[in-house]
Amino acid sequence: MTLNRLVLWRHGETDYNATGRMQGHLDVGLTETGWNQARFAVPVLAGFAPELVVASDLRRARDTATVFTTATGIGLRVDERLRETNLGKWQGLTSDEIEVEWPGMLDEWRSDATLAPPDGENRTEVAERALAVVEEVDREFTDTVLLCAHGGLISALTGRLLDLPVDRWSLLGGIGNCHWTVFTRRPRGDGRWRLSSYNAGTTR
């Protein structure tokens, strides 16, 4: 079996998003705004008619996905390999706090996907564990699967699925809360993924 379409959906807003703190593997819940963002996105995402939703096990992604699956009746699978990047000692800190403790390292990390935060993981490692999830659902389904995950993971996985050189991954912009990215394959094509939309979302 081979998928025709893959949709990558970022979770809704959290308190940490609203206050500019790094989350990583910290299990932060959605704000009321985040819940509403998920609800507003459901009608649009339902148009993709996914056969399955796979969510990160972190609450912010799992809850976002549950809003969709509850409304549509589509099945939900939870997979810890879709977790956000482990940001190690940076988790819970603001950019300013990181700059004080590790001057210049945050800018280096943003531009170099092979660089990991102290006690964390780099984005190439994140992309590989997420790719394993994609390869599994690619063998199981033939139409569309929706992955509900995290901004850093989605941008890293995008670079990996497009076979971009790792030193070009930093050219991909960030993903807004509850925005999505869509990959498709050409009928009777070479099987490679094509980027159909990036960081798309509702206007509400």
N, C-alpha and C positions, 0 to 999 in steps of 0.2 A: 504494500500500500504506500501511497505517497500523498502528502497533503497538497492541496492547491493554494491554501492561504493560511497565514499565521498572523495573529493579532497580538501585540504586546501592549498591555494596559497597565499604566502606573496607578498605584493606590491614591486615595484621596488625601486631603490635607491633614496633618497632625499638628499637635502643639509645637513639636520640634521644628517642623517646616515653618510654622508661623513666626517662630522666634529665632530662626536661623541657626539652629543647633544640629550638629551632625548625628545621625541616627545609627547607621550601620546595622548591627545585629540587635540593638536595643529594641525592646518590644513595646513600641509606643502606639497608643490608640488613636482613632480618628477624632477630629473635632466635629462639631455640628456642621460646619462648612464642608468638611470632608465627606460626611454622610450624604449631604445634599448633592455634592459633586458626583458621587457615585449614582445617586438616583437620577440625576439629569442625564447621565451618560447612557443609562440602560436602553432607552428607545433607539439610539443611534447604533450602539454595539449589537443590539438584537438583530439589526438588519444584516449583520454578517452571518447570522444563523450558525454559530459555532456548535460543533458536535459535543464538545467537552470544554470545561474551564479548568485550568490547572493554576493553583495559587501558591505563592510563598506561604510558609507556615507562620510568618510573623503576622501579628494581629491586624496591622493596618492594611495589609494586602488581603489577608483571608476575609476580613470583614467587608472590604470593598467588593471582593468577588462574590460574597454571599448575598449582597444586595442584588447583584445581577442574577445569580442562580435562583434565588427565591422568587424573583419577578418572572423569570422565564421558564423555570422548571428544568433547566439544563443541568447535567451532572457536574459535580465539583470534585476535583482531586487536589490534595494538598501535598506539596513537595518542598522539603527544606532546601533543595538545591537551587531554588529560585529566590533564596534570601538575598538581601542587599549585600554589598561588599562589607566584609568585616573590617571596620576602620580602627580596630585596636584601641590604642590609647587616645585616639581622637574622638571616640564616641562620647556624645554628651556635651562636647565643647563647641563654641562658636569659632568662626574663622579668626577673629581677633585673638581669642585665647590660644588657638593653635599657633598663630604667628609669634606670640610672645615666647612660647615654650620651644618652638621649632622654627626659627626665622627662615623664611624663604622656601621651606619644604612643601607647604601647601600648593604654592604655584608650580613647583616642580612636579608634584604628584598629579596635578590637573593636566599637565602637558605630557606626561610619560606614563603610559598604561602599564609599564613593567615595574613601576615603583610602588611599594606598599607602605602604608602608614606604619608607625612603630607597633609591632605585635599584631599587624593586620595582614590582609592579603592584597595582591595586586589585581588589576582589572582583567588581565589575561586569564588568571585563575578563575575569576568569576565567570567569564565568558565560556570557559571550557565546561564548568559544571552545569551552566544553563544550557549549553549546546547538547549535553547528554539528554536533557529532558526533551528538547526539540527532536532529537533523533528517535527517541522512544515513541513519541506521539506520531511522528512521521511514519513509523512502521505500523501504527494501529489504525490510523484514520485517513480518509481520502479527500475530505473537503476542507473544513476550517476548524482550527483550535485556537482558543483564547488563553493566553498566559497572563495572569495578574501578578505583577511583581513590583519592581523598584526602579527608580530613575537611573541609577548608576549601572545596574545590571542590564537594563534595556539598551542603554547606549553602548555598553561593551558588547553585548550580544549582537547588536546591529553591525558593529564593525566586524565581528567574527563571521556572521552569516553572509556578509558582502565580500568576504575575503580581502578586506582593506589591509594595507600594511599597518602594523601595530603603531608605527610612529605617526599615522594619520588619524587614529581614533579620536584624538583630542579635538579634531575639527568638527566632530558631531556635537551639535548643541544639546543643552539639557532638555529634559522631559518635564512638562508641567504636571501638576497634580491632576490625576484622572484623565490625562491625555494618553493617546495611543499611537502606535506605529504599526504599519501593515506591510507584510511581505506577501508576494504572490509568485506563482510559477507560470511560465508560458505553457499553454497546451502543446503537447508534443515537442517541448523544448529540451534543453540539455539538463534539466533538473535543478539548475541553480536558482537561488532565491533572488528576486528583484524587489527593490524598495518602492512601494506604491505610495506610501505617505509616511511622514515622520512628525511626531509631536502634534498630531491633530487632536481637536477637542471641540466641545460645545462652546457656544458663546455666552452661556448663562453662568 
